[in-house]
Amino acid sequence: VVKFVQLATGESVPCDLVIVAIGSETCTELLQDSPIEMTPDDFIKVNDRLETSVDHVLAVGDITKY
């Protein structure tokens, strides 16, 4: 049972659920033939505003590289 998470600052944050993702792999195969620019190692390339190479399309998370 999880009741809180303690941050490095010592602050405790109440919670009911903790999700830990360790050793995940990207899943960007469906974008290979799309106009979205990818990095050589298959991440979605984004700028400092999380914008992709396609207008009005943002990407965030483990599948992106800045």
C-alpha positions in Angstrom: 0.0 0.0 0.0 1.4 3.4 -1.0 0.5 6.4 1.0 3.1 8.9 -0.1 6.3 9.5 -2.0 9.2 11.2 -0.4 11.1 13.6 -2.6 14.9 14.3 -2.5 14.0 17.6 -0.8 12.4 15.7 2.1 8.9 16.8 1.1 6.3 14.1 1.2 3.6 13.9 -1.6 0.5 11.9 -0.8 -0.5 9.4 -3.5 -2.5 6.2 -4.0 -0.5 4.8 -6.9 3.1 4.8 -8.1 4.1 3.8 -11.6 7.7 2.9 -12.1 9.0 2.4 -15.7 12.4 0.8 -15.7 14.1 -0.4 -18.9 11.4 0.6 -21.3 11.9 0.6 -25.0 10.6 3.1 -27.5 7.7 2.0 -29.8 7.8 4.4 -32.7 7.7 1.9 -35.6 4.3 3.2 -36.7 5.9 6.6 -37.4 8.7 5.3 -39.7 6.8 6.3 -42.9 5.3 9.5 -41.5 6.4 13.0 -42.1 7.5 13.3 -38.5 11.3 13.6 -38.3 13.0 10.9 -36.3 16.5 10.7 -34.8 18.9 8.0 -36.1 18.0 5.9 -33.0 14.3 6.1 -33.6 13.2 8.8 -31.2 10.8 11.6 -32.3 12.9 14.8 -32.8 11.4 17.8 -30.9 12.5 21.4 -30.2 12.5 23.3 -26.9 8.7 23.7 -27.2 8.1 20.0 -27.8 7.1 20.6 -31.4 7.8 18.0 -34.0 8.7 18.6 -37.6 5.0 18.6 -38.5 3.0 21.8 -37.8 0.6 21.6 -34.8 2.0 18.2 -33.7 3.6 18.0 -30.3 5.4 15.0 -28.7 6.5 14.4 -25.1 7.9 11.6 -23.1 10.3 8.7 -23.5 9.8 8.6 -27.3 11.3 12.1 -27.8 14.7 13.6 -28.0 15.5 17.3 -27.9 
